[in-house]
Amino acid sequence: MRPERLLIISPAFHGYWRAYEGAFSRLGYSVRTLRYDELPTVGAKVGHKLRVELADRCGRDGQGLWARRISARCAAAVRSSRPDRVLVIRGDVLGEDFWQSVEDVGARPVTLVYDEVARMDTTYEELVSHGPVASYSAYDTAQLAARGARTAHVKDAYDAHLPFTRVPSDEVVFIGALYGQRGPLVEALHTAGVPVRAYGRAWSHHPLDRARTWGTPRPQVPAERDVPRDVAYGIQSGAVAALNIHEGQDGFTMRTYEIPGIGGLQLIDRDDVSDLYEPGREVLVFHSPEELIDLARRAARDTAWSQRVREAGRRRTLAEHTFDHRVVELNALWR
């Protein structure tokens, strides 16, 4: 008996599609992934800036044209590969031509919305109309269920199968986008004399990153360019501590599971992480810049204590919070 064919339609975002692809393969599926927004070359990236982002800034519908092209390409991939099941990750750029192709080949779809619905170009009703839905947001899961969806609260996870090399440092690090309180908190550490470094295009002072972010202002803190996910794992694992800063989010970011999973010391800004980890024993929670500074200083000074927290967090992650755990929950939506 042949394995069931699974087509994953996913954004390229930091290669997380690889984690889902690998985990479903270990469940016995024959998996293929289409990264619908991938820009593999410099030329493709420049073209996207001009045809989509600049067009939108000039009042033309660059994003709409791009979405229609993506949807047509994904629909063609469905019709040519004729999968048994389709997992759509985010997918709010996909139009009815795509969903019709899924129906036409008799595939069974599941959508993993991946972000809060309020931040996406879709509605609860649209999501429900396309079949079972999973979300990392407890709020959105409840809203979808109230509208009759077959749904599951499937949290983010740690990719335990991604190799990385630990990079020891005496710094507190933050890897991620720049918005909300992220800049002020990193600046507070820097001003207090805590060695700190941020990674990402919106932090970096490199000319290319300034161009990529349309010259937006950035904090005057030590910063580096984007790094691949395996490099990010190594940096966070070897740092004195790694920051995980949320901003008006209901669900928890990937960093919530990745930092302890790689043996890092997580400094997180949410008390409700207690639903996932034990604060003070597996992760460290801060409530103010002053508390963040105190924890960072203690982490650098009391390495025996910080090592105990690292080890406990890693044990919990490997026992409960890997992609292999999460795909079992997603798979149940096809039952």
Sequence and secondary structure as in RCSB ss.txt:
>XXXX:A:sequence
MRPERLLIISPAFHGYWRAYEGAFSRLGYSVRTLRYDELPTVGAKVGHKLRVELADRCGRDGQGLWARRISARCA
AAVRSSRPDRVLVIRGDVLGEDFWQSVEDVGARPVTLVYDEVARMDTTYEELVSHGPVASYSAYDTAQLAARGAR
TAHVKDAYDAHLPFTRVPSDEVVFIGALYGQRGPLVEALHTAGVPVRAYGRAWSHHPLDRARTWGTPRPQVPAER
DVPRDVAYGIQSGAVAALNIHEGQDGFTMRTYEIPGIGGLQLIDRDDVSDLYEPGREVLVFHSPEELIDLARRAA
RDTAWSQRVREAGRRRTLAEHTFDHRVVELNALWR
>XXXX:A:secstr
    EEEEEE  GGGHHHHHHHHHHHTT EEEEEETT   SHHHHHHHIIIIIIHHHTTS HHHHHHHHHHHHHH
HHHHHH  SEEEEES TT  HHHHHHHHHTT EEEEE  S GGGSS  HHHHHHTS EEES HHHHHHHHHTT  
EEE    B TT        SSEEEES   TTHHHHHHHHHHTT  EEEESTTT   HHHHHHTTT    SS EE 
   HHHHHHHHHHSSEEEE  SS SS  THHHHHHHTT  EEES GGGGGTS BTTTBEE SSHHHHHHHHHHHH
H HHHHHHHHHHHHHHHHHH BHHHHHHHHHHTT 
